[in-house]
Amino acid sequence: MSIEKEKNLENQGNYRFFQNRECEYFPCHAVNEKDDFNCLFCFCPLYALGDRCGGRFSYDNEKGIKDCSGCLLPHKRDSYDHICEKTKLVIEMTRK
């Protein structure tokens, strides 16, 4: 990892990035740079937003199920703020 990347990690706070290289699925998506793969949101908290999540997804035409296998949004190093902002929409969906 470059010194610049290490400095960026220090400035972001430890809560924004996490890797579990011992996970049998690491990385769970094909990526070019494993050092930048963020495991913090192992399961995307934005799945329920459907087409409002902001990620790259498709729908299975036969079953209508959202397929996020091509999406790296929750696993990008700099996606923490996006996830937190969009989580507000999830919270609104669950209000009575």
C-alpha positions in Angstrom: 0.0 0.0 0.0 1.3 3.4 -0.9 2.1 6.0 1.8 -0.5 8.3 0.3 -3.2 5.6 0.7 -2.1 5.0 4.2 -2.4 8.7 5.0 -5.9 8.8 3.5 -6.9 5.9 5.7 -5.6 7.7 8.8 -7.6 10.8 7.9 -10.8 8.9 7.2 -11.0 7.1 10.6 -10.9 3.4 11.2 -14.7 3.1 11.3 -14.9 3.9 7.5 -12.8 1.0 6.2 -12.4 -2.6 7.2 -11.0 -5.7 5.5 -11.3 -9.3 6.5 -8.8 -11.1 4.3 -9.3 -14.3 6.2 -12.9 -14.5 5.0 -13.4 -17.4 2.6 -15.2 -15.1 0.2 -12.6 -12.3 0.2 -13.0 -10.5 -2.1 -16.6 -11.4 -2.9 -16.4 -9.4 -6.2 -13.8 -9.5 -8.9 -11.6 -6.4 -8.3 -8.3 -5.1 -9.7 -7.0 -3.7 -6.4 -7.7 -5.9 -3.3 -6.1 -3.2 -1.0 -9.0 -0.9 -1.7 -11.7 -3.5 -1.1 -13.9 -2.5 1.8 -15.7 -5.3 3.8 -17.4 -2.9 6.2 -20.7 -3.2 4.4 -20.5 -7.0 3.7 -24.2 -7.1 2.9 -25.4 -3.9 1.3 -27.7 -1.9 3.6 -29.2 -0.2 0.5 -30.6 -3.3 -1.1 -34.1 -2.4 0.0 -34.0 0.9 -1.8 -34.4 -0.8 -5.2 -33.5 1.5 -8.0 -32.7 4.4 -5.6 -29.6 2.8 -4.1 -27.2 4.4 -6.5 -25.3 1.2 -7.3 -24.9 -0.9 -10.4 -27.5 -3.6 -10.4 -30.0 -5.4 -12.6 -33.2 -7.3 -12.1 -33.7 -11.0 -12.9 -36.3 -10.9 -15.6 -37.9 -14.2 -14.6 -38.1 -13.7 -10.8 -37.9 -9.9 -10.5 -35.1 -10.2 -7.9 -32.5 -7.4 -7.7 -29.1 -8.7 -8.7 -26.2 -6.7 -7.2 -23.4 -9.1 -8.1 -22.0 -6.5 -10.5 -22.0 -3.7 -8.0 -19.0 -2.6 -6.0 -20.6 0.5 -4.4 -20.6 -0.7 -0.8 -17.1 -2.1 -1.2 -15.3 1.0 -2.5 -13.0 2.7 -0.1 -14.7 6.1 -0.5 -18.4 4.9 -0.4 -18.9 5.4 3.4 -20.6 8.8 3.1 -22.8 7.7 0.2 -24.0 4.7 2.2 -24.7 6.8 5.3 -26.6 9.4 3.3 -28.7 6.8 1.5 -29.4 5.0 4.8 -31.6 7.9 5.7 -34.0 6.8 2.9 -34.1 3.3 4.4 -35.0 4.8 7.8 -37.8 6.8 6.2 -39.2 3.7 4.6 -39.5 2.0 8.0 -41.3 4.8 9.8 -44.9 4.4 10.8 
